[in-house]
């Protein structure tokens, strides 16, 4: 299947990137598609601020590289209308990958390896059902379910609350998203498979 046509404004959409970051976090917590945190908030020093700020940096990097390459490639480049080429998308990904590596290195050097206030968030939030939740929002069993999940997560949080691991996993997840949605590196993979067959 050919890659989907994609414009820069879609690729750099902040809400989409933030939702993908949250999906990675939910997967680490073991609640992906089962439970969601309805409002993380953006106060500095919180989990929501950490996720939002990272999403903003990624969005800005995509826009920066996309604008530069788009204007070099096309005579009339419109970020909301011009369809990006696979080559431009791959170059954007390489820059996003470098950005995430830099963020990870910065965190590592700071010595602060936890996602900020994640424990506080999980202790205080009310979870909403996800798309594959076992119970609906107003089902009495929903609260019982999410309280048991909260207990499980908090008991394991010291082991899984690692900001470096979170960013590293998101990098892999985001690559998978690029590959699935936009056909990223399909041609390169085909070339590698062809070379292996010839050996």
C-alpha positions as CSV (number, residue, x, y, z in Angstrom):
1,X,0.0,0.0,0.0
2,X,1.5,3.4,-1.0
3,X,2.1,5.9,1.9
4,X,-0.6,8.3,2.8
5,X,-0.2,11.8,1.3
6,X,0.7,14.1,4.2
7,X,1.1,17.8,4.7
8,X,3.4,19.5,7.1
9,X,0.6,20.9,9.3
10,X,-0.8,17.3,9.8
11,X,2.7,15.9,10.5
12,X,3.5,18.6,13.1
13,X,0.1,18.6,14.7
14,X,0.8,19.2,18.4
15,X,-2.3,17.4,19.7
16,X,-1.6,14.3,17.7
17,X,2.0,14.2,19.0
18,X,0.9,14.7,22.5
19,X,-1.6,11.9,22.3
20,X,1.1,9.6,20.9
21,X,3.3,10.5,23.9
22,X,0.4,9.8,26.3
23,X,-0.2,6.4,24.5
24,X,3.4,5.4,25.2
25,X,3.1,6.5,28.8
26,X,-0.1,4.5,29.2
27,X,1.6,1.4,27.6
28,X,4.4,1.7,30.2
29,X,1.8,1.9,32.9
30,X,0.0,-1.2,31.5
31,X,-3.3,0.7,30.9
32,X,-3.1,1.5,27.2
33,X,-6.6,1.5,25.6
34,X,-8.0,0.3,29.0
35,X,-7.8,3.6,31.0
36,X,-6.9,7.2,30.4
37,X,-6.0,10.2,32.5
38,X,-8.6,12.9,31.5
39,X,-6.6,16.0,32.4
40,X,-2.9,16.1,33.2
41,X,-2.6,19.9,33.4
42,X,0.3,22.0,32.2
43,X,1.7,23.4,35.4
44,X,5.5,23.5,35.3
45,X,7.0,20.5,37.1
46,X,4.1,18.2,36.4
47,X,3.7,15.1,34.3
48,X,1.4,17.1,31.9
49,X,4.0,19.8,31.5
50,X,6.7,17.3,30.8
51,X,4.7,15.6,28.1
52,X,3.4,18.8,26.6
53,X,6.8,20.4,26.5
54,X,8.3,17.4,24.8
55,X,5.5,17.3,22.3
56,X,6.0,21.0,21.6
57,X,9.7,20.5,20.9
58,X,8.9,17.6,18.5
59,X,6.3,19.7,16.7
60,X,8.6,22.7,16.4
61,X,11.4,20.5,15.0
62,X,9.1,18.9,12.4
63,X,7.9,22.3,11.4
64,X,11.4,23.8,11.2
65,X,12.8,21.0,9.1
66,X,9.7,20.6,7.0
67,X,9.5,24.3,6.1
68,X,13.2,24.3,5.2
69,X,13.0,21.3,3.0
70,X,9.6,22.2,1.5
71,X,10.8,25.6,0.4
72,X,13.9,24.0,-1.2
73,X,11.9,21.3,-3.0
74,X,8.8,23.2,-4.1
75,X,8.5,26.6,-5.9
76,X,5.3,27.3,-4.0
77,X,5.3,25.5,-0.6
78,X,2.1,25.6,1.5
79,X,2.4,23.9,4.9
80,X,-1.3,23.0,4.9
81,X,-1.7,22.0,1.2
82,X,1.6,20.8,-0.3
83,X,2.0,17.0,0.0
84,X,5.4,16.1,1.4
85,X,7.6,13.6,-0.4
86,X,8.8,10.4,1.3
87,X,12.3,11.8,1.2
88,X,11.3,14.9,3.1
89,X,9.4,12.8,5.7
90,X,12.4,10.6,6.2
91,X,14.6,13.6,6.7
92,X,12.2,15.0,9.2
93,X,12.2,11.7,11.1
94,X,16.0,11.7,11.2
95,X,16.0,15.1,12.8
96,X,13.2,14.2,15.3
97,X,15.2,11.1,16.2
98,X,18.3,13.3,16.9
99,X,16.2,15.6,19.0
100,X,14.9,12.7,21.1
101,X,18.4,11.4,21.6
102,X,19.5,14.9,22.7
103,X,16.6,15.1,25.2
104,X,17.5,11.7,26.6
105,X,21.2,12.7,27.0
106,X,20.1,15.9,28.7
107,X,18.0,14.0,31.2
108,X,20.7,11.5,31.8
109,X,23.2,14.3,32.5
110,X,20.8,16.1,34.8
111,X,20.5,13.0,37.1
112,X,16.8,13.5,37.2
113,X,15.4,10.3,35.7
114,X,11.8,10.2,36.8
115,X,8.8,11.6,35.0
116,X,7.9,14.6,37.1
117,X,5.1,14.2,39.6
118,X,3.9,10.9,38.0
119,X,3.2,9.3,41.4
120,X,1.3,12.4,42.5
121,X,-0.8,12.3,39.4
122,X,-1.6,8.6,39.7
123,X,-2.5,8.9,43.3
124,X,-4.9,11.8,42.8
125,X,-6.5,11.3,39.3
126,X,-9.8,9.6,38.5
127,X,-9.3,7.3,35.5
128,X,-11.6,7.4,32.5
129,X,-12.4,4.2,30.5
130,X,-10.3,3.7,27.4
131,X,-11.5,2.3,24.1
132,X,-11.0,-1.3,25.3
133,X,-12.1,-0.8,28.9
134,X,-13.8,-3.7,30.6
135,X,-16.4,-1.4,32.1
136,X,-18.3,1.8,31.0
137,X,-17.8,5.1,32.8
138,X,-20.9,4.9,35.0
139,X,-20.7,1.1,35.7
140,X,-20.1,0.7,39.4
141,X,-17.4,-1.8,38.5
142,X,-15.4,0.8,36.7
143,X,-14.2,2.5,39.9
144,X,-13.4,-0.8,41.5
145,X,-11.4,-1.7,38.4
146,X,-9.4,1.5,38.1
147,X,-8.7,1.5,41.9
148,X,-7.2,-2.0,41.5
149,X,-5.1,-0.8,38.5
150,X,-4.0,2.3,40.5
151,X,-2.8,0.1,43.3
152,X,-0.9,-2.2,40.9
153,X,0.8,0.7,39.1
154,X,1.8,2.5,42.3
155,X,3.3,-0.7,43.7
156,X,5.5,-1.0,40.5
157,X,6.1,2.7,39.9
158,X,9.6,2.9,41.3
159,X,10.6,0.3,38.7
160,X,8.8,1.8,35.7
161,X,9.0,5.5,36.3
162,X,12.1,6.3,34.2
163,X,12.0,9.3,31.9
164,X,14.9,8.0,29.8
165,X,13.1,4.7,29.2
166,X,9.9,6.6,28.3
167,X,11.6,8.8,25.7
168,X,13.5,5.8,24.3
169,X,10.3,3.8,24.0
170,X,8.4,6.8,22.4
171,X,11.2,7.1,19.9
172,X,10.6,3.5,18.8
173,X,6.8,3.9,18.9
174,X,7.0,7.2,16.9
175,X,9.2,5.4,14.3
176,X,6.6,2.7,14.1
177,X,3.9,5.3,13.6
178,X,5.9,7.1,10.9
179,X,6.5,3.7,9.2
180,X,2.9,2.6,9.3
181,X,1.2,5.9,8.5
182,X,3.6,7.4,6.0
183,X,5.6,4.4,4.6
184,X,8.8,5.6,6.2
185,X,11.9,3.7,5.0
186,X,9.8,1.2,3.0
187,X,12.1,1.5,0.0
188,X,15.3,1.1,2.2
189,X,13.8,-2.0,3.8
190,X,13.0,-3.4,0.3
191,X,16.6,-2.8,-0.8
192,X,18.0,-4.5,2.2
193,X,15.7,-7.6,1.7
194,X,16.7,-7.7,-1.9
195,X,20.4,-7.6,-1.1
196,X,20.0,-10.4,1.5
197,X,18.3,-12.6,-1.1
198,X,21.2,-12.1,-3.5
199,X,23.7,-13.3,-0.9
